[in-house]
């Protein structure tokens, strides 16, 4: 249960970081959802490369990878919603 709650909280933080760096204007719900998508994709990518799940201290590599994947998700979403 904590994993789900932790992923949502981590996803919200990552989503807002990615939104800030990307400069996109999204709703809070879209930001949180895309942040969670970024966290899940980032963790899948790290797991595929054999990165350890449990690390000590602040896991900067995980934060960076998850922020980049959330930025990609926000960029794809914002691009698909752009008026042409």
N, CA, C and O atoms as a printed pandas DataFrame, in Angstrom:
     atom_number atom_name residue_name chain_id  residue_number  x_coord  y_coord  z_coord
0              1         N          UNK        A               1    0.821   -1.191    0.000
1              2        CA          UNK        A               1    0.000    0.000    0.000
2              3         C          UNK        A               1    0.867    1.258    0.000
3              4         O          UNK        A               1    0.566    2.227   -0.696
4              5         N          UNK        A               2    1.957    1.234    0.795
5              6        CA          UNK        A               2    2.830    2.399    0.846
6              7         C          UNK        A               2    3.508    2.644   -0.494
7              8         O          UNK        A               2    3.787    3.791   -0.843
8              9         N          UNK        A               3    3.779    1.579   -1.253
9             10        CA          UNK        A               3    4.406    1.760   -2.555
10            11         C          UNK        A               3    3.529    2.595   -3.476
11            12         O          UNK        A               3    4.033    3.452   -4.202
12            13         N          UNK        A               4    2.221    2.353   -3.454
13            14        CA          UNK        A               4    1.299    3.109   -4.304
14            15         C          UNK        A               4    1.240    4.564   -3.849
15            16         O          UNK        A               4    1.326    5.475   -4.672
16            17         N          UNK        A               5    1.096    4.784   -2.544
17            18        CA          UNK        A               5    1.039    6.148   -2.017
18            19         C          UNK        A               5    2.363    6.868   -2.266
19            20         O          UNK        A               5    2.374    8.036   -2.657
20            21         N          UNK        A               6    3.469    6.176   -2.040
21            22        CA          UNK        A               6    4.781    6.758   -2.290
22            23         C          UNK        A               6    4.986    7.115   -3.751
23            24         O          UNK        A               6    5.567    8.155   -4.059
24            25         N          UNK        A               7    4.517    6.266   -4.652
25            26        CA          UNK        A               7    4.636    6.544   -6.081
26            27         C          UNK        A               7    3.818    7.766   -6.466
27            28         O          UNK        A               7    4.268    8.582   -7.270
28            29         N          UNK        A               8    2.625    7.904   -5.905
29            30        CA          UNK        A               8    1.785    9.065   -6.215
30            31         C          UNK        A               8    2.425   10.347   -5.686
31            32         O          UNK        A               8    2.462   11.361   -6.383
32            33         N          UNK        A               9    2.928   10.301   -4.455
33            34        CA          UNK        A               9    3.573   11.493   -3.889
34            35         C          UNK        A               9    4.842   11.833   -4.663
35            36         O          UNK        A               9    5.058   12.990   -5.024
36            37         N          UNK        A              10    5.681   10.831   -4.921
37            38        CA          UNK        A              10    6.908   11.033   -5.691
38            39         C          UNK        A              10    6.567   11.521   -7.099
39            40         O          UNK        A              10    7.248   12.394   -7.637
40            41         N          UNK        A              11    5.509   10.955   -7.696
41            42        CA          UNK        A              11    5.072   11.374   -9.026
42            43         C          UNK        A              11    4.603   12.812   -9.052
43            44         O          UNK        A              11    4.866   13.533  -10.014
44            45         N          UNK        A              12    3.903   13.243   -7.994
45            46        CA          UNK        A              12    3.446   14.634   -7.926
46            47         C          UNK        A              12    4.635   15.587   -7.858
47            48         O          UNK        A              12    4.669   16.598   -8.559
48            49         N          UNK        A              13    5.607   15.262   -7.014
49            50        CA          UNK        A              13    6.795   16.110   -6.892
50            51         C          UNK        A              13    7.558   16.146   -8.211
51            52         O          UNK        A              13    7.942   17.217   -8.682
52            53         N          UNK        A              14    7.776   14.988   -8.798
53            54        CA          UNK        A              14    8.492   14.905  -10.075
54            55         C          UNK        A              14    7.715   15.624  -11.171
55            56         O          UNK        A              14    8.307   16.313  -12.001
56            57         N          UNK        A              15    6.390   15.466  -11.179
57            58        CA          UNK        A              15    5.564   16.141  -12.180
58            59         C          UNK        A              15    5.702   17.650  -12.106
59            60         O          UNK        A              15    5.833   18.315  -13.134
60            61         N          UNK        A              16    5.674   18.198  -10.891
61            62        CA          UNK        A              16    5.818   19.646  -10.743
62            63         C          UNK        A              16    7.224   20.112  -11.095
63            64         O          UNK        A              16    7.390   21.193  -11.660
64            65         N          UNK        A              17    8.243   19.311  -10.769
65            66        CA          UNK        A              17    9.606   19.645  -11.190
66            67         C          UNK        A              17    9.722   19.648  -12.712
67            68         O          UNK        A              17   10.287   20.570  -13.300
68            69         N          UNK        A              18    9.184   18.613  -13.337
69            70        CA          UNK        A              18    9.255   18.510  -14.796
70            71         C          UNK        A              18    8.462   19.629  -15.453
71            72         O          UNK        A              18    8.896   20.190  -16.459
72            73         N          UNK        A              19    7.301   19.959  -14.891
73            74        CA          UNK        A              19    6.482   21.053  -15.426
74            75         C          UNK        A              19    7.244   22.371  -15.332
75            76         O          UNK        A              19    7.194   23.186  -16.253
76            77         N          UNK        A              20    7.943   22.582  -14.226
77            78        CA          UNK        A              20    8.736   23.793  -14.042
78            79         C          UNK        A              20    9.860   23.875  -15.073
79            80         O          UNK        A              20   10.047   24.913  -15.709
80            81         N          UNK        A              21   10.611   22.778  -15.239
81            82        CA          UNK        A              21   11.725   22.776  -16.179
82            83         C          UNK        A              21   11.248   22.842  -17.624
83            84         O          UNK        A              21   11.899   23.461  -18.467
84            85         N          UNK        A              22   10.123   22.213  -17.912
85            86        CA          UNK        A              22    9.597   22.168  -19.277
86            87         C          UNK        A              22    8.876   23.463  -19.634
87            88         O          UNK        A              22    8.818   23.832  -20.807
88            89         N          UNK        A              23    8.326   24.158  -18.644
89            90        CA          UNK        A              23    7.612   25.403  -18.901
90            91         C          UNK        A              23    6.231   25.189  -19.486
91            92         O          UNK        A              23    5.711   26.065  -20.178
92            93         N          UNK        A              24    5.630   24.049  -19.223
93            94        CA          UNK        A              24    4.304   23.741  -19.764
94            95         C          UNK        A              24    3.230   24.247  -18.813
95            96         O          UNK        A              24    3.447   24.359  -17.607
96            97         N          UNK        A              25    2.067   24.552  -19.381
97            98        CA          UNK        A              25    0.934   24.958  -18.544
98            99         C          UNK        A              25   -0.090   23.832  -18.564
99           100         O          UNK        A              25   -0.827   23.660  -19.535
100          101         N          UNK        A              26   -0.123   23.069  -17.478
101          102        CA          UNK        A              26   -1.025   21.924  -17.350
102          103         C          UNK        A              26   -1.835   22.066  -16.075
103          104         O          UNK        A              26   -1.464   22.810  -15.167
104          105         N          UNK        A              27   -2.941   21.348  -16.018
105          106        CA          UNK        A              27   -3.718   21.310  -14.784
106          107         C          UNK        A              27   -2.956   20.505  -13.732
107          108         O          UNK        A              27   -2.020   19.771  -14.048
108          109         N          UNK        A              28   -3.372   20.655  -12.491
109          110        CA          UNK        A              28   -2.725   19.918  -11.401
110          111         C          UNK        A              28   -2.900   18.416  -11.601
111          112         O          UNK        A              28   -1.962   17.647  -11.391
112          113         N          UNK        A              29   -4.101   17.996  -12.008
113          114        CA          UNK        A              29   -4.359   16.564  -12.214
114          115         C          UNK        A              29   -3.461   16.001  -13.313
115          116         O          UNK        A              29   -2.879   14.928  -13.154
116          117         N          UNK        A              30   -3.349   16.727  -14.427
117          118        CA          UNK        A              30   -2.496   16.262  -15.522
118          119         C          UNK        A              30   -1.034   16.214  -15.088
119          120         O          UNK        A              30   -0.301   15.298  -15.463
120          121         N          UNK        A              31   -0.615   17.194  -14.303
121          122        CA          UNK        A              31    0.763   17.219  -13.818
122          123         C          UNK        A              31    1.059   16.016  -12.936
123          124         O          UNK        A              31    2.101   15.378  -13.084
124          125         N          UNK        A              32    0.145   15.701  -12.018
125          126        CA          UNK        A              32    0.353   14.561  -11.118
126          127         C          UNK        A              32    0.332   13.254  -11.900
127          128         O          UNK        A              32    1.189   12.395  -11.692
128          129         N          UNK        A              33   -0.638   13.095  -12.798
129          130        CA          UNK        A              33   -0.739   11.856  -13.583
130          131         C          UNK        A              33    0.504   11.660  -14.442
131          132         O          UNK        A              33    1.063   10.564  -14.482
132          133         N          UNK        A              34    0.939   12.710  -15.126
133          134        CA          UNK        A              34    2.131   12.590  -15.967
134          135         C          UNK        A              34    3.391   12.409  -15.120
135          136         O          UNK        A              34    4.343   11.765  -15.559
136          137         N          UNK        A              35    3.406   12.967  -13.922
137          138        CA          UNK        A              35    4.520   12.724  -13.006
138          139         C          UNK        A              35    4.588   11.271  -12.584
139          140         O          UNK        A              35    5.670   10.686  -12.528
140          141         N          UNK        A              36    3.434   10.683  -12.285
141          142        CA          UNK        A              36    3.389    9.260  -11.922
142          143         C          UNK        A              36    3.834    8.408  -13.108
143          144         O          UNK        A              36    4.568    7.436  -12.935
144          145         N          UNK        A              37    3.390    8.772  -14.311
145          146        CA          UNK        A              37    3.831    8.059  -15.518
146          147         C          UNK        A              37    5.351    8.156  -15.652
147          148         O          UNK        A              37    6.014    7.169  -15.971
148          149         N          UNK        A              38    5.897    9.340  -15.407
149          150        CA          UNK        A              38    7.346    9.517  -15.471
150          151         C          UNK        A              38    8.087    8.680  -14.449
151          152         O          UNK        A              38    9.134    8.107  -14.750
152          153         N          UNK        A              39    7.545    8.607  -13.234
153          154        CA          UNK        A              39    8.173    7.799  -12.181
154          155         C          UNK        A              39    8.151    6.322  -12.554
155          156         O          UNK        A              39    9.157    5.626  -12.419
156          157         N          UNK        A              40    7.006    5.850  -13.020
157          158        CA          UNK        A              40    6.892    4.431  -13.389
158          159         C          UNK        A              40    7.832    4.106  -14.548
159          160         O          UNK        A              40    8.547    3.105  -14.506
160          161         N          UNK        A              41    7.834    4.951  -15.587
161          162        CA          UNK        A              41    8.721    4.709  -16.730
162          163         C          UNK        A              41   10.194    4.808  -16.326
163          164         O          UNK        A              41   11.014    3.996  -16.753
164          165         N          UNK        A              42   10.523    5.795  -15.509
165          166        CA          UNK        A              42   11.902    5.942  -15.044
166          167         C          UNK        A              42   12.371    4.736  -14.254
167          168         O          UNK        A              42   13.494    4.265  -14.434
168          169         N          UNK        A              43   11.510    4.236  -13.377
169          170        CA          UNK        A              43   11.867    3.048  -12.599
170          171         C          UNK        A              43   11.986    1.811  -13.480
171          172         O          UNK        A              43   12.846    0.963  -13.242
172          173         N          UNK        A              44   11.132    1.699  -14.495
173          174        CA          UNK        A              44   11.248    0.573  -15.432
174          175         C          UNK        A              44   12.558    0.635  -16.209
175          176         O          UNK        A              44   13.219   -0.384  -16.411
176          177         N          UNK        A              45   12.926    1.830  -16.639
177          178        CA          UNK        A              45   14.185    1.994  -17.377
178          179         C          UNK        A              45   15.376    1.634  -16.485
179          180         O          UNK        A              45   16.279    0.910  -16.903
180          181         N          UNK        A              46   15.365    2.146  -15.256
181          182        CA          UNK        A              46   16.469    1.832  -14.338
182          183         C          UNK        A              46   16.531    0.345  -14.020
183          184         O          UNK        A              46   17.619   -0.225  -13.939
184          185         N          UNK        A              47   15.377   -0.290  -13.840
185          186        CA          UNK        A              47   15.346   -1.733  -13.568
186          187         C          UNK        A              47   15.861   -2.527  -14.756
187          188         O          UNK        A              47   16.536   -3.542  -14.582
188          189         N          UNK        A              48   15.544   -2.069  -15.970
189          190        CA          UNK        A              48   16.000   -2.769  -17.171
190          191         C          UNK        A              48   17.523   -2.757  -17.280
191          192         O          UNK        A              48   18.118   -3.685  -17.826
192          193         N          UNK        A              49   18.152   -1.700  -16.757
193          194        CA          UNK        A              49   19.605   -1.611  -16.787
194          195         C          UNK        A              49   20.258   -2.170  -15.526
195          196         O          UNK        A              49   21.468   -2.037  -15.338
196          197         N          UNK        A              50   19.457   -2.796  -14.663
197          198        CA          UNK        A              50   20.001   -3.444  -13.479
198          199         C          UNK        A              50   20.335   -2.512  -12.335
199          200         O          UNK        A              50   21.117   -2.878  -11.457
200          201         N          UNK        A              51   19.764   -1.315  -12.318
201          202        CA          UNK        A              51   20.007   -0.373  -11.226
202          203         C          UNK        A              51   19.325   -0.889   -9.961
203          204         O          UNK        A              51   18.178   -1.330  -10.026
204          205         N          UNK        A              52   20.002   -0.845   -8.811
205          206        CA          UNK        A              52   19.404   -1.395   -7.582
206          207         C          UNK        A              52   18.163   -0.613   -7.144
207          208         O          UNK        A              52   18.098    0.610   -7.277
208          209         N          UNK        A              53   17.192   -1.344   -6.625
209          210        CA          UNK        A              53   15.942   -0.723   -6.188
210          211         C          UNK        A              53   16.140    0.019   -4.870
211          212         O          UNK        A              53   15.704    1.161   -4.727
212          213         N          UNK        A              54   16.783   -0.613   -3.927
213          214        CA          UNK        A              54   16.996   -0.009   -2.614
214          215         C          UNK        A              54   18.392    0.592   -2.539
215          216         O          UNK        A              54   19.392   -0.114   -2.666
216          217         N          UNK        A              55   18.446    1.888   -2.333
217          218        CA          UNK        A              55   19.724    2.574   -2.176
218          219         C          UNK        A              55   19.683    3.368   -0.877
219          220         O          UNK        A              55   18.611    3.637   -0.335
220          221         N          UNK        A              56   20.836    3.732   -0.394
221          222        CA          UNK        A              56   20.910    4.495    0.854
222          223         C          UNK        A              56   20.987    5.980    0.525
223          224         O          UNK        A              56   21.604    6.375   -0.465
224          225         N          UNK        A              57   20.362    6.791    1.355
225          226        CA          UNK        A              57   20.430    8.237    1.179
226          227         C          UNK        A              57   19.537    8.701    0.040
227          228         O          UNK        A              57   18.593    8.017   -0.355
228          229         N          UNK        A              58   19.856    9.870   -0.474
229          230        CA          UNK        A              58   19.083   10.439   -1.578
230          231         C          UNK        A              58   19.584    9.817   -2.873
231          232         O          UNK        A              58   20.779    9.843   -3.168
232          233         N          UNK        A              59   18.675    9.270   -3.626
233          234        CA          UNK        A              59   19.023    8.591   -4.874
234          235         C          UNK        A              59   18.925    9.593   -6.028
235          236         O          UNK        A              59   17.901    9.688   -6.704
236          237         N          UNK        A              60   20.013   10.335   -6.233
237          238        CA          UNK        A              60   19.997   11.404   -7.229
238          239         C          UNK        A              60   19.798   10.876   -8.638
239          240         O          UNK        A              60   19.122   11.518   -9.442
240          241         N          UNK        A              61   20.362    9.735   -8.952
241          242        CA          UNK        A              61   20.207    9.176  -10.295
242          243         C          UNK        A              61   18.743    8.881  -10.566
243          244         O          UNK        A              61   18.243    9.187  -11.649
244          245         N          UNK        A              62   18.043    8.289   -9.597
245          246        CA          UNK        A              62   16.616    7.991   -9.764
246          247         C          UNK        A              62   15.814    9.281   -9.936
247          248         O          UNK        A              62   14.923    9.336  -10.783
248          249         N          UNK        A              63   16.112   10.317   -9.150
249          250        CA          UNK        A              63   15.413   11.595   -9.273
250          251         C          UNK        A              63   15.624   12.188  -10.667
251          252         O          UNK        A              63   14.676   12.675  -11.282
252          253         N          UNK        A              64   16.843   12.149  -11.160
253          254        CA          UNK        A              64   17.142   12.734  -12.473
254          255         C          UNK        A              64   16.450   11.957  -13.578
255          256         O          UNK        A              64   15.820   12.558  -14.449
256          257         N          UNK        A              65   16.552   10.636  -13.563
257          258        CA          UNK        A              65   15.926    9.817  -14.609
258          259         C          UNK        A              65   14.413    9.984  -14.589
259          260         O          UNK        A              65   13.793   10.129  -15.642
260          261         N          UNK        A              66   13.814    9.965  -13.404
261          262        CA          UNK        A              66   12.356   10.117  -13.313
262          263         C          UNK        A              66   11.914   11.510  -13.750
263          264         O          UNK        A              66   10.863   11.653  -14.376
264          265         N          UNK        A              67   12.699   12.540  -13.430
265          266        CA          UNK        A              67   12.364   13.892  -13.883
266          267         C          UNK        A              67   12.447   13.986  -15.401
267          268         O          UNK        A              67   11.584   14.600  -16.029
268          269         N          UNK        A              68   13.466   13.389  -15.995
269          270        CA          UNK        A              68   13.603   13.425  -17.456
270          271         C          UNK        A              68   12.479   12.666  -18.150
271          272         O          UNK        A              68   11.968   13.120  -19.175
272          273         N          UNK        A              69   12.088   11.516  -17.605
273          274        CA          UNK        A              69   10.988   10.775  -18.230
274          275         C          UNK        A              69    9.661   11.507  -18.039
275          276         O          UNK        A              69    8.802   11.462  -18.919
276          277         N          UNK        A              70    9.484   12.176  -16.906
277          278        CA          UNK        A              70    8.271   12.978  -16.714
278          279         C          UNK        A              70    8.265   14.176  -17.658
279          280         O          UNK        A              70    7.214   14.545  -18.181
280          281         N          UNK        A              71    9.435   14.790  -17.881
281          282        CA          UNK        A              71    9.516   15.893  -18.844
282          283         C          UNK        A              71    9.153   15.410  -20.241
283          284         O          UNK        A              71    8.469   16.111  -20.986
284          285         N          UNK        A              72    9.605   14.223  -20.592
285          286        CA          UNK        A              72    9.253   13.659  -21.896
286          287         C          UNK        A              72    7.753   13.413  -21.983
287          288         O          UNK        A              72    7.134   13.717  -23.003
288          289         N          UNK        A              73    7.161   12.862  -20.921
289          290        CA          UNK        A              73    5.716   12.607  -20.916
290          291         C          UNK        A              73    4.937   13.912  -21.012
291          292         O          UNK        A              73    3.951   13.991  -21.745
292          293         N          UNK        A              74    5.370   14.942  -20.277
293          294        CA          UNK        A              74    4.702   16.246  -20.333
294          295         C          UNK        A              74    4.868   16.864  -21.711
295          296         O          UNK        A              74    3.924   17.447  -22.244
296          297         N          UNK        A              75    6.049   16.745  -22.293
297          298        CA          UNK        A              75    6.270   17.278  -23.639
298          299         C          UNK        A              75    5.405   16.603  -24.683
299          300         O          UNK        A              75    4.849   17.269  -25.557
300          301         N          UNK        A              76    5.287   15.292  -24.602
301          302        CA          UNK        A              76    4.438   14.559  -25.550
302          303         C          UNK        A              76    2.983   14.952  -25.365
303          304         O          UNK        A              76    2.267   15.179  -26.341
304          305         N          UNK        A              77    2.541   15.035  -24.104
305          306        CA          UNK        A              77    1.146   15.403  -23.830
306          307         C          UNK        A              77    0.862   16.840  -24.276
307          308         O          UNK        A              77   -0.151   17.100  -24.925
308          309         N          UNK        A              78    1.746   17.765  -23.930
309          310        CA          UNK        A              78    1.539   19.165  -24.307
310          311         C          UNK        A              78    1.568   19.328  -25.824
311          312         O          UNK        A              78    0.811   20.123  -26.381
312          313         N          UNK        A              79    2.435   18.582  -26.485
313          314        CA          UNK        A              79    2.483   18.640  -27.944
314          315         C          UNK        A              79    1.229   18.096  -28.596
315          316         O          UNK        A              79    0.789   18.604  -29.628
316          317         N          UNK        A              80    0.653   17.065  -28.000
317          318        CA          UNK        A              80   -0.572   16.499  -28.571
318          319         C          UNK        A              80   -1.782   17.382  -28.302
319          320         O          UNK        A              80   -2.779   17.301  -29.020
320          321         N          UNK        A              81   -1.709   18.227  -27.272
321          322        CA          UNK        A              81   -2.822   19.110  -26.931
322          323         C          UNK        A              81   -2.699   20.494  -27.558
323          324         O          UNK        A              81   -3.620   21.304  -27.452
324          325         N          UNK        A              82   -1.575   20.773  -28.207
325          326        CA          UNK        A              82   -1.355   22.097  -28.793
326          327         C          UNK        A              82   -2.342   22.350  -29.928
327          328         O          UNK        A              82   -2.640   21.467  -30.732
328          329         N          UNK        A              83   -2.834   23.581  -29.963
329          330        CA          UNK        A              83   -3.764   23.960  -31.035
330          331         C          UNK        A              83   -2.966   24.230  -32.301
331          332         O          UNK        A              83   -1.917   24.873  -32.282
332          333         N          UNK        A              84   -3.494   23.721  -33.387
333          334        CA          UNK        A              84   -2.776   23.869  -34.658
334          335         C          UNK        A              84   -3.449   24.887  -35.528
335          336         O          UNK        A              84   -2.990   25.150  -36.639
